[in-house]
Amino acid sequence: MVYPLRQNYPAIMQCQYFKSKIQNCMSNKKKNSRFDELIDAARSRQNRDELTGNSEQSSRKTKSTDPDYVRTTFYLPKLVHRKLKAVAVSQERQMSDIVTELLEQWLAGEGGKE
């Protein structure tokens, strides 16, 4: 939007007029978007980890980058998935760790016989 210059105002008054319009426009603008909030949260988490010396977590490989792991997909009934997820949360473990443990036990027992 273009504001007309006011002929009868001195130059300083015109500057203040436009300055107030710009400030109003800036104050009506959203302070932070959701994206900005997420970025700020990630930075504060990173800063917190650096301050606490949480280097063991940063040096640990994730399963997605570890060459000893392979991503696989299989289908489970919804009820089994819900129960598995509940157990994983209650034991503070990952579902993949529980499934791996159970598969290793099964393969070591009867399942491994050919």
N, C-alpha and C positions, 0 to 999 in steps of 0.2 A: 504494500500500500504506500502510495506517495503522499506525503503531507505537503501542502502548499506553504511557501514561505509567507510569513505575515509581514506585510509591508510596513505596518505601523509599529512593529516591535524592534527594539534595538538588537544588534547582532548577538549580544550576550544572552538576551532573553530567548532568542531563537535557539541558541545552543542548549540552553537549559530545557527548553520545550522538547527538543528532539532527544536530549539525554534522558528526560523523564519517560518519554515514549519507549525508548530502547530498554530502559530498566523495567518498565511495566511488562514489556514483551518477554524479557528474560525471566522475570519472576513468575510469569504464567506458564513458562516452559516446564515440562516435567523435570524434577530434580534428578532422578536416576531412573533408568530403564531397568527392567528385570535382568537384562544382560549385564549391565554395569554392576548390579548387586551380586550376580554370580561371580563375576571377575574379581570383585573386591573380596568376596568370601574365599575364593581360591588363593588369592594373594595373602590374605591374613592367615589362612591355614598353612601356607608355605612358610611364611615368616615365623609362625608359632613353632613349626617343626624345626626350623633352623635354630631358633633360640633354645629349644629344649635339647638340641643335639640328637635328634632322632635320625641318626645316619644309618642305623641298621635297616630301617624300613626303606630308605631310598636306595640302598645298595642291593636289596633283595629283588630278585627277578620276579616278575609276575608270570602267571601261567601262560598268558598270551605271547610273551616274548621268550619264554624258556623253551629251548629246542627239544627238551625231553618230554614235552607235552604235545598232544594232538587234540584239536577241537573235534568233537563228534556230536551228532544229534541223534536222539532217539525219543520215542513217544512213550509217555506214561499216562495212565489214567489220572484224571484231575484229582481224585481223592488221594491217590498215592503221592502225587506231587505236593499237595497241601500238607500232608503229614510229614513228608520229607523236609519241606521248608520249615515247618514248625519245629521239628527236631533240630535242624541246623541252627535256627535262631536260638533255641533254648540252650544248646551246647556251644554257642558262639563259634561255629564251624561253617565251612563252605559246603554246599550240597555236593559239589564235585568230589570233595575229600571223603565224604561219607559213602558215596557211590563207589569210588575207587577202592576204599577199604572193603566194602562188601563184595565187590567183584573179585578182588584178590583172594578173599577167603573162599569164595565159591570156586574159583579156578584152582586153588590149592586142594580143595576137597574133591567132591564128586564131579564137579563141572569140568575139571581139568582132564578127566580121563577120556581117552578116545577109543 
